């Protein structure tokens, strides 16, 4: 199917901006995404109605399957994520109906004395679940939500904690799905430009140390959690949560629940997921004739199937514990499955529409157009800051950090090598930081959607409450990258970013 080329046109940004703007104004996410999808499809097909219908069917169906010679091939990545969402919904419902969530909340209440402790607990769990952002947002949401509800922490605050620790932690950890993907890209770039001064691993570690947005987003989470730094819409949500009575579970919880009945399934979920990631990564290494290594396994792992295996394993353990405890009837058990599946349908619908508009944005070549905005005639000292802003704009428009990495890292490397080789790693780091920033601000980002899901928070409430914090960190980060561009000192850039952020926090708190 021949589509109109928008790669050099500013009109390529219209569909994503239209969808994002309408989502924030109307608060109707599915309707807004639908408008963006339809407008983009009409633009690509020249407003030919029959061609538009054919194009939309092809793009939507490709999210689940593609037609190949001899039959169909499933889009395993998307199917696995949907299955994992359903499994986690069921697991959460089982933990609730068995009384495990309530037992954990009561256990935590004896040790966690106040709202601050509940928020800090949710933030600290990222140091256990950093292997993948999807996994973190959903698993930590299930663990922390009963506790934060007990202490009247707003769901919007929990969603912010989940989202602003997920991607920032994953993007800096070499032993994560994000780290493995980025190191693969870096290895290709180093080989392409014949750079031998770094290994992919050492380059990644250096870039992570200069990823000011990720570092200070994490710091901001702990400041918000400890000092109750509530600004913008977040302050309103927190006041409402403090004045509410205890949040009721969707299904009646048993009073005879046990903490171990929550801990063991979640522990199983983590261990089984990591073990399967190691297995699928090792299988890929063996197929390529390579020996096993942890980093190599993470580079080649299949995250989707690993999450599904982890989810199934946790569901089996939870079921066995319920049977052993004998505190849930067969009817209640079946009802929990139905409630769990229903609880995830809204998130799956939003995710499906977000995937669709991401396909449209890809065909509009929005990322390619945005990448052309960088001029080779610019002063190289401005490059890190400009690449950060452009990476953020691209991730915001497309809703994907990984797509931004794939498009922008090669462009940033090519420009830096030719203009100022000593700024290569700061430029690549700025792209990584910008991609995470745009991902945080975008309503169509997978991680943003799943953080809303994990916290059981209204999606647009999460987007609007997180945005002021993301923008504060982005402002400080931009100034930090200006400093690193002119001084070529990572330490000066880091200190400047921190100083600007703390001044911004002080001013915002006073106001």
N, C-alpha and C positions, 0 to 999 in steps of 0.2 A: 504494500500500500504506500503510495507516494504522498508524503506530507509536505506542507509548506515549511520552508526553512526560516526559523526565527533566531538563528544563532548570532546574528549581528544586529538584532533589533531590540530596542528597549521594551517593545511590546511583549517580549518573552517573560517579563516579570509580572505581567498583568494577572494571569490565573492564580498564582500563589498569593500575591498581595491581596487580590479580591477575596479569596477564601479566608485568609488570615484576618483581614479587616472586618469582614462580615461576622466572623466567629466572635471577635471581641465586642462588636457593637450589639449583635443580636443575641449572643450567648447560645445560639442554636448551632452546635458544631456540625452535625450531619447535613443540615440544610446549607450551611456556608460552604462546606467542602463540596457538596453537590453542585453548587453554583460555579465554583472554581473549576470543577471537572468538566462541566458542560461547556462553559465559555472556552476553556482550553481546547477541548475537542472540536468545537465549531471553528476556532481560529486555525487549527492544524489542517482541517479538511476543507477550508474555504467555504464554510457554512453550507456544505452539501449535506442535507439531512440524512439521506440513506447511507452515505459514506461515514457520517458521524456515528450513526447507530452501529455500523459494522466495526468501526474503529474502537468504540467503547466496549463492545462485546469482546473483541480480541484482547484488549488491555485488561479488562476485568477478569476474564477467564484465565489469562496468563498468570494471575496471582495464585491460582490453585493448580492449574495444569497447563501443559503445552502439548500440541498435537505433533507427534513425530511419526516417522515411518514405522508402521506396524502397530500403532496404538497411541496411548496417552502416556505422558511422563508428568508425575506430580511435581509441583514446586515445593520440594521437601522442606526448605527453610521456613516458608510461610505456614505450611501445614503443621509443622512441628511446634511453631510458636503458638498457633491456635490451640493445638492439643494441650500444650503445657498450661496455657491460661485456663482451660477447662479443668484440667487435673488439679491445678492449684485452687480453683474455685471450690471444687468438691472437697479437697483436703481441708480448706478453711472452714467449710460448713461442718465437716465431721469433727474437727477440733472444737467447734462451737457447741454442737449438739451433745458431745460427750462431756462437756464441762471443762475441757482442758484449758481453753482460753481463759475462762473465769478463774480457774485454779491458779494459772500462771499469773494473772493480774493480781490475785489476792496474795500470792507468794511474793511478787515483786513489790506490792504495796508495803509489805513489812520491811523491805530492804531499801526501796526507793521511797523517800519520805515526802517528795514534793514534785511539782510540775517540772522544775529544772532537772531533777534526776531522770524523769521519764523521757524528756527531750534528749538529754545527753546519752541515755541508753540507746535510743533509736539511732542517734548519730554514730555512736561507737560501733554498732553492729556492722558497719561497712568494712571494718578491719577483719571481719570473718567472711564476708560474702562478696569480696571484690572480684571474683573470677569473671563475672559478667553483669552488665548493667540491668538486663531484663530480670535475671535471677535475683539480684539485690533488691530491686524495687518491689517485686512481688513477695519474695520470701520475708524480707524485713518488715514489709507492711503487715503481713500475717502475724508475725511475732510481736511487733511493737504496738499495733493498733489497740489491743485490749488494755494495755498499760496506759497509753496516752489518753484513751477514752476515760479511763478510771480517774485520771488526774485533770480531766477537762482541758486537754490540749486540743486545739482545733484540728480537724482533718486537713485543712489547708496547710497548717504548720507541719504536720506529719508528711504530707506530700512534698512540701518544700525540702524537708530534711532528706527524704528518700532521693529526690531528683538531684539535689545539689551535692550529694555525696556519691551517687552512682557513677555517672560519667567522669567526673573529676578524678575519682580514685582509680577507675578502670583504665583511663587514658595514661596514667602515670605508672601503672604496675606492669612490669614485663611479663609476669605470670598471670595473664588475663587474656580474654578473647580479643580485647582492644589492643593490648600491647603486642600480642603475636601478629595481628594484622598489620599494625603500623611498622613493626620491624621487618616484615616481609616487603612492604613498600620501600622502606629505607634501604634495604639490601639491594633492590633493583636500581634505586637512584644512585647509590654509591658506585655500583658497577657501571652504570650508564655514563657517569661523568669521570670514571677512572680515579675515584678518590680512595686512597689507601690509608689515610691518616686515622680513620675510624673503622671499627667493626660496627655492624648494625646494632649490636647490643650497647656498646659504649656510646654511640651516637644517640640512641634512644634515652639512655640514662641522663646524658647531658641535656637533651631537649626537654626531658621531664623536669629537670631542675630550673629551666627557664620558662616553663609553662605557667606563667604568672596567674592566668585566669583560673586554672584548675586548683593551684595551690591556695590562692586566696578565697576561692569559693568554699573550699573545705574549712578554712579558718573562719570565714563569715558564718558558716553553719553553727560552729561552736560558740561564736560570739552571740548569735541570735538565741541559741539554746540556753546559754548560761546567764546572759544579761537581759533576756526577754526584750531584745531589740526589735520591736514591732513597728513597722512603718507602712504607710499607704493602706491598702485594703486589708493587709494582714492584721493590723491593729483592731479593725472592726471584727474580723473573724475570731480573734482571740478573746475579745470582750464577750462576744456571743457565747463562745464555748464555756467560758468561766461561769456564765449565768445559767447554763443548761443543767438539767438533771442528767443522771448517768445514761449513756447511750445504750439503748436496748439492742440485743442481738436479733438477727433476722429470724432465728428459730429458738425455741425454748431450750436453755442450757440445763444440763443436769447438775445437781449440787454435789454429786459424788465424784467429780472429775479429779484427775491427778496431774501434777505438773509434768511427770515423766511421759505422760501420754501426748504432751505437746513437744517436749524436748527431743524424744526419740525419733518421731517422724521428721522433724526439721533437721536433726543431725543426719538422718538417713538421706534426706533430700540433698544436703550439702555433699556428703561423702560419695553417694552414688553418682551425682552429677560430675564431681571432680574425677572419679574413677573412670567414668565413661568418656570424659574428655581426654584423659590419658590414653585410653584404649583406642579411640578413633584416631587420635593423633599418631599413636604408635603404628597403627595399621597403615596409615598414609606414609609414614617414614619407611616402613618395611617394603611397601610397594615401590618406593623410589630407591631402594637399596641402601638406605641410611640406617645408622644405629640410633637407638633410643636416647633422647635427652628430654628433660622436662620442658625446656624452652622450645625445642623442636616439636614436641608433642602439642604444645599450645599453639604454635604457628600453624599446624596442620589439622587441628581438631575440628570436629563437626559439632558446633554448639547446640543446634536444634535438637538432634536426636539425643544428645547428652542430657538436656533439660527434660525431655520426655521420659527417659529411663529413670532419672532422679525423681520425677513426679510420680511415676507408677510405683517405684520402690517405696516412697514415702506413704502413698495411699495404701499399699499392702500392709505396711507396718502399723499404720493408724487403725486399719480394720482389725488386725490381729489383736491389738491392744484393747479395742472396743469389745471384741468377743471375750477376751480374758477378763475384762472388768465387769461385763454383764450389766451394764447400766444404760444400754440403748436398745430399744426394741427394733425388730426388723422393719416395722413401718416407719419409725423415726429415722432409721438408717437410710431407707429408700428416699424419704422426704429430703434428707440432707443432700443427697446426690442432685435432686431436682433443684433445690435452692441454690446449690453451688454452681450448677450449670447456668441457671438464670442470672446469677449475680455477675457473670462474666460476659453475657451477651452484648450488653451496652458497650463494653470496652472493645470487644471483638469487632463490632460494627464500626466504631470510630477508627480502629486500627485498619480495617479493610478499606474504608474511604480514604484514610491517609496514604495507604499504599497506592491507591488508585491515582490520587493527585500527584504523588511522587513520580509515577509513570508518565503522567501528562507533562510534568515539569521537565522530566528527562527528555521527552520528545520535543519540547519547546526549546531545549538546549539553553535553559536559563543559566546554568552554571558556566557554560562556555561563554555566554555573553558577558556575565559578570567578570570572568577572568580576563577579558579583553580590556577592562577598564584600567589595568596597570600599564603604564607607559615605560618603555625602556630608557627614556630620557630623564626619569626621576632621579633626584639625589638618592644614592643608595642608603643613606642614613634614615630615610623615611620608610624604607621597605618593610621592616618588621611591623611597624604600627599600621601601615596600609594593608599588609597581608592579614593582620589580625582582624581589621574592620571588614575586609572583603570576605574572609573566611566566615565571619559571623553572619554577614549578609547572605552568603550562599547557603549556610546551614539553616538559617531562619527561613529562607524561601523554599528550600527543598525538604526541610525536616529531617535531614540525615547528616550525621557527623561523618560516617564512613564514606558516603558519597563525596563529601567535601574533601576528605583526606585524599581520595582517589583522583579527584580533579585538580586540587590546588597544590598538593605536595610536589608533583612533577613540575608544575609551572613555577612555583617558588624556588625550587632547586635550580632550574634553568636560568632564571633571572639572577639569583644570587651568585652562581658560579661565574657568570659573565660580568656582572656589575661589581660585586664585592665578595670574593670567596670567603673572607673571614666572617661574613655574616650568614653563611649557609645555615648553620644550626639554629641561630636565633630566628631566621626567616621560617625554617621548617617548624620550629616550636611555636611561632606566632600563628601559623596555619592551624596547628593542633589546638591551640588555645581558642582561636576564633571559631573553630568548628564546634567545640564544646559550648561556647557562649551562645552561638546561634541556636544550637540544639536545645539549650535551656529556655530560650525565649520563644521558641516556635510551638504553636498549638498542635502542629501536625507531626511533631517528633515522636517516634516510637517510645523513647524513654520518658518523655513528658506524659504521654498517654498512660503508660504502664505505672508511672508513679502515682497518677490520679487513681488508677485502679487499685494499686496496693494499699493506698490510704483510704479507699472508698470515699473520695472527695469529688465534688463536681469539677469537671475538667477545666472549664473556663475560670472557676474560682482559683484553681491551682495556678493557671497561667498568669492571671492578673496579680496574684499575691506574690509570686516568685519574681516577677519582672523587675520591681524596684531594686531588689537585692542584686539581681544579675546585672542591671545597668550600673549600679554603684561599683561593682567589681570590674566591669568592663571599662568604665571611665579610668579607674586607677591603672588597669592593665595597659590601656592605650598609652598613657603617659609613661609607664614603665618601659614599653617597647620603643618609644621615642628616645628615651635615655640610653637604652642598650644600643640603638642604632647609631647615635652620635658618639658614644663613649666606647662601644664594643666591650662593655663590662657587664657580665651577668649579675654580679653582686650589686652594682649601683642600680641596675634596673629593678632588682628584687627589693632593695631598700626603698627606692622611690615609690614603687607600687604599694608597698606596705604603708609608707608615710601618707601618701595621698588617700588611700582607703580609710585609714584611721581618722584623718581630718574630715573626710566625707561622712563617716559614721558619726563623728562628734557633732558636725553641723546638722545632720539629719535628726539626731536625737534631740538637739536643742530646739529645733523647729517643731 
